[in-house]
Amino acid sequence: MSNDNTQYLVAALGDAVIVSVRGRAVYTTCREFGEFLEKIGGSPDVRKLILDMKLCEGVDSTVLGLIAGAAGDFRGKGGEVVMQRCGPRIAEVVANLGLGSLLTLLSGDAVDAGTEKLLAEGATSCAAAAPATNRTILQAHETLMAADPDNVPRFKQVVDFMRADLGM
């Protein structure tokens, strides 16, 4: 799958939302996904976000920063973010960025109950065509830096560049 085929399929059940991430989840395809995460993170009705990564070919630091931001929002309201069925590379990146303290990572083919049924019965698509804005890229990387001090040297240049580009 190319970036043009990236999809974020969404299904809801009660206070849970499941998102099946398909293709490459990267900054060039994540504007609406980031807006969606922000919206549900602020919703008192949604207590659990399940990210199904079975068909995700890769994820970049911008998208991981958006997910980390959502995980912080969910934790702040007593909820949780679960990332399930990650390939070994995605699981390794999540662990290396210290995001295990913000979200639950289900290993292997472990699945939160109801995932397959919900996605088969009633998933809608969250648009994936628009790239993230510079402000979103900045915020995502600042979130990663705040999530784990080891991320500061990894993303400091990106953050400095984005701040300069935004005149901050």
N, C-alpha and C positions, 0 to 999 in steps of 0.2 A: 504494500500500500504506500502510496506517496502521501505527502501532506494534504493534497487535494481530496483524499479519501478519508481523512480523519473524521470520526463521528463521536459524539458524546450522546449516548442514548439514555434517556431518563425515565424511570418508573417510580411511582410512589405507592406506599402502603402505610396508612395510619401516620405515625410520626417518623417514618423512615423514608429516605430517598435513596434509590440505587442508581448509579451512573455507570454504564458500561463504556469504558474508554477504548476506542477502536482506531487502530492506525498509530501514527506518530503524534503524540501530544506535545507540541512545541509552541514557542512564542508566536509563530506565524499563523497559528490556527486557534488561539485560545481566548480571544477577547470576550466572546459571548459566554464561554465556559467560566471565565473569571467573574463576569457579572452575575452569572447564575449562582456561583459559590457564595458570592457576597450577599446575594438576596436570601438564599436559604440559611446562611449562617446567622443572619439577623432575624430570621423568622422564629417566633416562639413555638410554632406548631411543629417544626421539624427538629427532632432530637437526635437523629442518627443519619449519617451520610455513609453509604457503602460505595466504594469505588471498586468496580470489578475490572481488573487489568488483564483478564485472560487474552483478549485480542489486541492488547496494546503492544506496539512494536518498539516503543521507546518514549521516554519522557525527558524533557529538558529542565534546567534549573528554574526557569520562569514558571512553568506549570507546577513544579514541586513547591515553589514558594507560594503560589496561589492555594495549593492544597494545604500547606502548613498554616497559612492565614485562616483558612476555613476551619482547620482543626482547632486553632486557638479560639475562634468564635464559638465553636461547638462546646469546647471544654468550659468556656466562660458561662455557658447556660446549662451546664450539667449534662451535656450530650457527648457524643463521640463520633469520630471518623474512623472507618475501617477500610483498609486497603487489602483486597483479597486477590488471590490467583495471580500474583506477580511472577513474571519470569525471574530467573536468578539475577540477571543484570539489574533490573529495576529494584529488586529487593536489596541488592548490594548498595546501590546508590542511596536509597532511602536510609539504610543503616549508616552509611558513611557520612551522611549529612546530619545525623543525630535526630532524625524525625521520629524515631521510635518512642520518644517521650511524649509526642503530640498525638500520635495516631496508633491504632492497633493494626499490626501487619499480620494477616493470616497467611501462613506458609503453604506452599504447594497448592494442592487443589481444594484446600479447605474453603468452604463457602458459607456465608451467612445464610441462614434459613430463608427460603423463598426467592432467592436471586433469580434462578433460571425461570421459575414460573412467572414472576413479575415481568422480566424482560421479554418473555415470549408472549405474554398476554397484552401488555399495554405500554410499551416504551414509546416515547416521543423523542424527537431529535432536537438537541440544543445546537444551534448553528455553529459551524466550526471554521468558517472561511476567513474571518477577519483577524489580522495580527493584533497582538497586544499593543497598547499605547506605551510610550516611553515611561509615563508615570506608573503604569501597571508593572512594567519590567523593573523599575526602581523599587517599588513597594514589595514585589515578590522577593527580590534579592535582599532587601533590608530585613524581611521576615526570616529568611534563611539564616542571616547573620545573627539575628536575635535568638533563633532557636538553638544555636550551638556556637559557642565561642570559636571552635575550630573552623567554622565557616567564614569568619571575618577575613583571613588572608585569601581564601578562595574567591571571594566575591567583592573585595574592596575596590579593585580597579573598575569593575562593572558599575558599582554604585557611584564611585567618583565620576566616571564618565557620564552616567545618566544624569547625575545632579548638575554637572557642568552644562550638558546639553539642554536641560530644563531651566538653566539660569538660576539654580538654587545655591 
